[in-house]
Amino acid sequence: MSKFLMPLLVLGLVAGVSACAPAPEPEEIIIIDPDPIVPEQTYNKYN
């Protein structure tokens, strides 16, 4: 093959493979809200 045609063919092959590659899926972010921290109630004779 000619020296001009070979790089053109390789470039076309790389472009074709990259076009057919599956798109990356977006990341799934899970946010877990913890329960609020509440101090324990203490009972004494004044409550």
C-alpha positions as CSV (number, residue, x, y, z in Angstrom):
1,M,0.0,0.0,0.0
2,S,1.1,3.5,-0.5
3,K,2.6,5.5,2.4
4,F,-0.3,8.0,2.1
5,L,-3.1,5.4,2.2
6,M,-1.9,3.4,5.2
7,P,-2.1,6.2,7.9
8,L,-5.4,7.3,6.4
9,L,-6.7,3.7,6.8
10,V,-5.5,3.4,10.3
11,L,-7.0,6.8,11.3
12,G,-10.4,5.7,9.8
13,L,-10.2,2.4,11.7
14,V,-9.5,4.2,15.0
15,A,-12.3,6.7,14.4
16,G,-14.7,3.8,13.6
17,V,-13.8,1.9,16.7
18,S,-14.1,4.9,19.0
19,A,-17.5,5.8,17.4
20,C,-18.9,2.3,18.1
21,A,-17.6,2.2,21.7
22,P,-20.4,2.3,24.3
23,A,-20.9,5.5,26.1
24,P,-19.9,5.5,29.8
25,E,-22.8,5.2,32.1
26,P,-23.3,8.1,34.6
27,E,-22.2,7.3,38.1
28,E,-24.9,6.6,40.6
29,I,-24.5,8.6,43.8
30,I,-26.4,7.5,46.9
31,I,-26.7,9.9,49.8
32,I,-27.8,8.4,53.1
33,D,-29.1,10.9,55.6
34,P,-28.2,9.8,59.1
35,D,-30.6,10.2,61.9
36,P,-30.0,13.5,63.8
37,I,-28.0,13.0,67.0
38,V,-30.3,13.6,70.0
39,P,-29.0,13.4,73.6
40,E,-30.7,10.8,75.7
41,Q,-33.3,12.2,78.1
42,T,-32.3,11.9,81.7
43,Y,-34.9,11.6,84.3
44,N,-34.6,12.9,87.8
45,K,-37.0,13.9,90.4
46,Y,-37.3,17.5,89.0
47,N,-38.7,16.5,85.6
